[in-house]
Amino acid sequence: MRIISTWRSTGIALALFTVVMAGCSGTEKSICDRGRQCLGGNDFDFNACVQNYIYEGKIASDYKCADAWNLYLTCIDTTTTCDSITVIGVTTKVLKNSCDAQRSALESCEKAASTKGSDHWLTTDKASSTAP
């Protein structure tokens, strides 16, 4: 009986993961794959990266800033490069893009749409918030 329960739980978790991953566009996966190729990482890092982009997209959507988010995401996908920098004899790989203007437009949209300034209920730390 325990084996059936374990398989059922595993199946439910796999189905949930598949639904979540199917809910994102290929752009998030493309960006995260490029990051993995440049910086290294494993499947867990890749999946966390994709989930982070889905999460950020949800915030943008909540603020009615989906267009600004899509422009920013497209910019990241099309302009990101893997570069090497050397500091004090140590070479490190970094991801670079030219999306500052798109990021700024997204942040301005979210800030303008928020009644709390730049805070969003998903990103506000309840423990550090003070009551009005």
DRENGU-530846 format. One record per residue (C-alpha): x negated, z negated, y; residue in three letters; residue number from 1. Coordinates in nm, 3 decimals. Layout:
// DRENGU-530846
+---------+---------+---------+-----+-----+
!       X !       Z !       Y !   r !   k !
+---------+---------+---------+-----+-----+
!       X !       Z !       Y ! ALA ! NUM !
...
+---------+---------+---------+-----+-----+
//
This chain:
// DRENGU-530846
+---------+---------+---------+-----+-----+
!       X !       Z !       Y !   r !   k !
+---------+---------+---------+-----+-----+
!   0.000 !   0.000 !   0.000 ! MET !   1 !
!  -0.286 !  -0.083 !   0.234 ! ARG !   2 !
!  -0.443 !   0.263 !   0.182 ! ILE !   3 !
!  -0.117 !   0.431 !   0.284 ! ILE !   4 !
!  -0.100 !   0.214 !   0.596 ! SER !   5 !
!  -0.460 !   0.301 !   0.687 ! THR !   6 !
!  -0.399 !   0.673 !   0.637 ! TRP !   7 !
!  -0.077 !   0.653 !   0.839 ! ARG !   8 !
!  -0.258 !   0.478 !   1.127 ! SER !   9 !
!  -0.539 !   0.732 !   1.115 ! THR !  10 !
!  -0.289 !   1.018 !   1.114 ! GLY !  11 !
!  -0.103 !   0.876 !   1.413 ! ILE !  12 !
!  -0.428 !   0.827 !   1.607 ! ALA !  13 !
!  -0.540 !   1.182 !   1.525 ! LEU !  14 !
!  -0.204 !   1.325 !   1.628 ! ALA !  15 !
!  -0.213 !   1.134 !   1.957 ! LEU !  16 !
!  -0.568 !   1.251 !   2.026 ! PHE !  17 !
!  -0.469 !   1.612 !   1.952 ! THR !  18 !
!  -0.171 !   1.593 !   2.188 ! VAL !  19 !
!  -0.383 !   1.447 !   2.469 ! VAL !  20 !
!  -0.659 !   1.703 !   2.423 ! MET !  21 !
!  -0.405 !   1.987 !   2.413 ! ALA !  22 !
!  -0.264 !   1.862 !   2.744 ! GLY !  23 !
!  -0.575 !   1.961 !   2.934 ! CYS !  24 !
!  -0.684 !   2.307 !   3.027 ! SER !  25 !
!  -0.998 !   2.469 !   2.899 ! GLY !  26 !
!  -1.157 !   2.404 !   3.239 ! THR !  27 !
!  -1.208 !   2.033 !   3.171 ! GLU !  28 !
!  -1.358 !   2.111 !   2.832 ! LYS !  29 !
!  -1.581 !   2.380 !   2.981 ! SER !  30 !
!  -1.715 !   2.144 !   3.247 ! ILE !  31 !
!  -1.778 !   1.867 !   2.996 ! CYS !  32 !
!  -1.942 !   2.103 !   2.748 ! ASP !  33 !
!  -2.177 !   2.225 !   3.022 ! ARG !  34 !
!  -2.261 !   1.862 !   3.099 ! GLY !  35 !
!  -2.327 !   1.787 !   2.733 ! ARG !  36 !
!  -2.554 !   2.091 !   2.704 ! GLN !  37 !
!  -2.751 !   1.987 !   3.012 ! CYS !  38 !
!  -2.763 !   1.609 !   2.984 ! LEU !  39 !
!  -2.712 !   1.559 !   2.612 ! GLY !  40 !
!  -2.451 !   1.336 !   2.456 ! GLY !  41 !
!  -2.223 !   1.324 !   2.159 ! ASN !  42 !
!  -1.856 !   1.386 !   2.083 ! ASP !  43 !
!  -1.757 !   1.048 !   2.223 ! PHE !  44 !
!  -1.928 !   1.129 !   2.554 ! ASP !  45 !
!  -1.760 !   1.469 !   2.560 ! PHE !  46 !
!  -1.416 !   1.323 !   2.489 ! ASN !  47 !
!  -1.464 !   1.052 !   2.752 ! ALA !  48 !
!  -1.562 !   1.320 !   3.004 ! CYS !  49 !
!  -1.249 !   1.525 !   2.928 ! VAL !  50 !
!  -1.031 !   1.214 !   2.950 ! GLN !  51 !
!  -1.185 !   1.128 !   3.286 ! ASN !  52 !
!  -1.095 !   1.471 !   3.426 ! TYR !  53 !
!  -0.740 !   1.436 !   3.288 ! ILE !  54 !
!  -0.715 !   1.094 !   3.452 ! TYR !  55 !
!  -0.842 !   1.224 !   3.788 ! GLU !  56 !
!  -0.602 !   1.518 !   3.763 ! GLY !  57 !
!  -0.314 !   1.276 !   3.705 ! LYS !  58 !
!  -0.406 !   1.086 !   4.020 ! ILE !  59 !
!  -0.423 !   1.409 !   4.221 ! ALA !  60 !
!  -0.087 !   1.515 !   4.079 ! SER !  61 !
!   0.069 !   1.180 !   4.168 ! ASP !  62 !
!  -0.041 !   1.235 !   4.526 ! TYR !  63 !
!   0.101 !   1.591 !   4.525 ! LYS !  64 !
!  -0.254 !   1.722 !   4.557 ! CYS !  65 !
!  -0.259 !   1.937 !   4.243 ! ALA !  66 !
!  -0.359 !   2.249 !   4.438 ! ASP !  67 !
!  -0.659 !   2.072 !   4.593 ! ALA !  68 !
!  -0.750 !   1.932 !   4.249 ! TRP !  69 !
!  -0.732 !   2.275 !   4.087 ! ASN !  70 !
!  -0.955 !   2.426 !   4.358 ! LEU !  71 !
!  -1.205 !   2.144 !   4.311 ! TYR !  72 !
!  -1.200 !   2.174 !   3.931 ! LEU !  73 !
!  -1.243 !   2.552 !   3.948 ! THR !  74 !
!  -1.533 !   2.511 !   4.189 ! CYS !  75 !
!  -1.705 !   2.263 !   3.956 ! ILE !  76 !
!  -1.652 !   2.496 !   3.661 ! ASP !  77 !
!  -1.788 !   2.803 !   3.838 ! THR !  78 !
!  -2.076 !   2.662 !   4.044 ! THR !  79 !
!  -2.227 !   2.379 !   3.837 ! THR !  80 !
!  -2.582 !   2.435 !   3.725 ! THR !  81 !
!  -2.827 !   2.231 !   3.522 ! CYS !  82 !
!  -3.140 !   2.165 !   3.725 ! ASP !  83 !
!  -3.453 !   1.963 !   3.662 ! SER !  84 !
!  -3.593 !   1.726 !   3.920 ! ILE !  85 !
!  -3.924 !   1.545 !   3.905 ! THR !  86 !
!  -3.967 !   1.206 !   4.068 ! VAL !  87 !
!  -4.297 !   1.021 !   4.034 ! ILE !  88 !
!  -4.400 !   1.240 !   3.743 ! GLY !  89 !
!  -4.075 !   1.193 !   3.548 ! VAL !  90 !
!  -3.859 !   1.502 !   3.499 ! THR !  91 !
!  -3.486 !   1.451 !   3.467 ! THR !  92 !
!  -3.202 !   1.697 !   3.425 ! LYS !  93 !
!  -2.912 !   1.681 !   3.671 ! VAL !  94 !
!  -2.590 !   1.871 !   3.725 ! LEU !  95 !
!  -2.550 !   2.025 !   4.070 ! LYS !  96 !
!  -2.266 !   2.213 !   4.232 ! ASN !  97 !
!  -2.159 !   2.332 !   4.576 ! SER !  98 !
!  -1.815 !   2.170 !   4.581 ! CYS !  99 !
!  -1.851 !   1.918 !   4.864 ! ASP ! 100 !
!  -1.588 !   2.094 !   5.077 ! ALA ! 101 !
!  -1.336 !   2.102 !   4.790 ! GLN ! 102 !
!  -1.401 !   1.736 !   4.705 ! ARG ! 103 !
!  -1.356 !   1.641 !   5.069 ! SER ! 104 !
!  -1.028 !   1.836 !   5.087 ! ALA ! 105 !
!  -0.903 !   1.661 !   4.773 ! LEU ! 106 !
!  -0.996 !   1.317 !   4.907 ! GLU ! 107 !
!  -0.828 !   1.394 !   5.241 ! SER ! 108 !
!  -0.512 !   1.508 !   5.064 ! CYS ! 109 !
!  -0.498 !   1.195 !   4.849 ! GLU ! 110 !
!  -0.567 !   0.968 !   5.145 ! LYS ! 111 !
!  -0.300 !   1.136 !   5.358 ! ALA ! 112 !
!  -0.046 !   1.107 !   5.077 ! ALA ! 113 !
!  -0.119 !   0.742 !   5.006 ! SER ! 114 !
!   0.063 !   0.459 !   5.175 ! THR ! 115 !
!  -0.237 !   0.238 !   5.096 ! LYS ! 116 !
!  -0.503 !   0.457 !   5.254 ! GLY ! 117 !
!  -0.740 !   0.571 !   4.983 ! SER ! 118 !
!  -0.618 !   0.334 !   4.710 ! ASP ! 119 !
!  -0.417 !   0.449 !   4.410 ! HIS ! 120 !
!  -0.236 !   0.221 !   4.169 ! TRP ! 121 !
!  -0.447 !   0.352 !   3.880 ! LEU ! 122 !
!  -0.775 !   0.281 !   4.058 ! THR ! 123 !
!  -0.695 !  -0.038 !   4.247 ! THR ! 124 !
!  -0.852 !  -0.347 !   4.091 ! ASP ! 125 !
!  -0.573 !  -0.605 !   4.073 ! LYS ! 126 !
!  -0.818 !  -0.895 !   4.046 ! ALA ! 127 !
!  -0.988 !  -0.813 !   4.375 ! SER ! 128 !
!  -0.672 !  -0.719 !   4.565 ! SER ! 129 !
!  -0.538 !  -0.964 !   4.815 ! THR ! 130 !
!  -0.169 !  -1.017 !   4.872 ! ALA ! 131 !
!  -0.040 !  -0.908 !   5.214 ! PRO ! 132 !
+---------+---------+---------+-----+-----+
//
